[in-house]
Amino acid sequence: MEKELCQPKTIQDAIKFFADQDTCLQYMIPLRWPNGITCPFCDGVEHSFIATRRIWRCKSCKKQFSIKHSSIMEDSPLGLDKWLVAMWLIINAKNGISSWELHRSLGITQKSAWFLAHRIRLAFQTGSFTVMSGQVEADETFIGGKAANMHHDRREQLIQGRGGVGKSIVMGILERREIEGASQMMATVIPDRSADTLQEQIYSTVEPGSAVSTDEWAGYNGLNEDYAHSAVNHSAGKYVIGDAHTNGCENFWTLFKRCIKGTWVSVEDAHLHRYVTEQEFRFNERKGKDNDRFVKTVRNIGDKRLTYKQLIERGSDLVGRRGRIPQRKQDENAETDQP
């Protein structure tokens, strides 16, 4: 008779709870297969369990599979004890956690910790999408290092103009939910700030007729044909006009850049969208409890896989378009979130 498993509430509980491989397995089974264990190859429901290896053998197709199969954990040599503790640390760290910290905490190499963290970030992508409505904010920000902190040669190579030249652009669209709960953010890495790009994001995300607040950037001109568009002129020192403001988006940018400057330190542009996804999940789930966020992520690990080759391959659809984004001046002892 299987014992009823409790739910960890704190990091101390999680470390103790997930120290045993069999406990990890019993915890994972109902989250991965809420309707009963099924074969990932043929969807068969009849199987036998090989306890010595913690795997199943399907009686229909005769193939073997584990709890990791067809998930972000597939082909990983790391045990569930390290995977689940790592997930708890990443999900519930307010300012993120670097691969170096994971490496020290879990007793694995920094390269393995970096790969593991990116695979966990893949689980933050729910695949579901809800059209935003009501009071909505739209804003964009530049992500990249300060010219003053760069080596002269690096500055000459990257800085070819003023402002955001040479930096990556992230656009955020936020739906305010003052009454129903926490506001929700959708953040996306975009190639430019043109009207076509910005308005395409808004039209594909926000229901027509909604109230949209932006800054005075010309790329938002023309939205008033389908939305109740209000623009706040930041250059004139105005930030709030009635219900029109972008303070919710600005709050998100502050939290995100705090993670970059204080925790990740250096982020590859090719992987920027992964870090954006992590912060978006953390922001949208901020009202939930630690265990609630953890369970939601574990349920979402299936049918997702990211190989190391895909992760480091330049120019692929998975990793973006440009090169490295230095975030701040490095010294020889600085730790960066890179392998």
Disulfide bonds with the S-S distance in Angstrom:
none
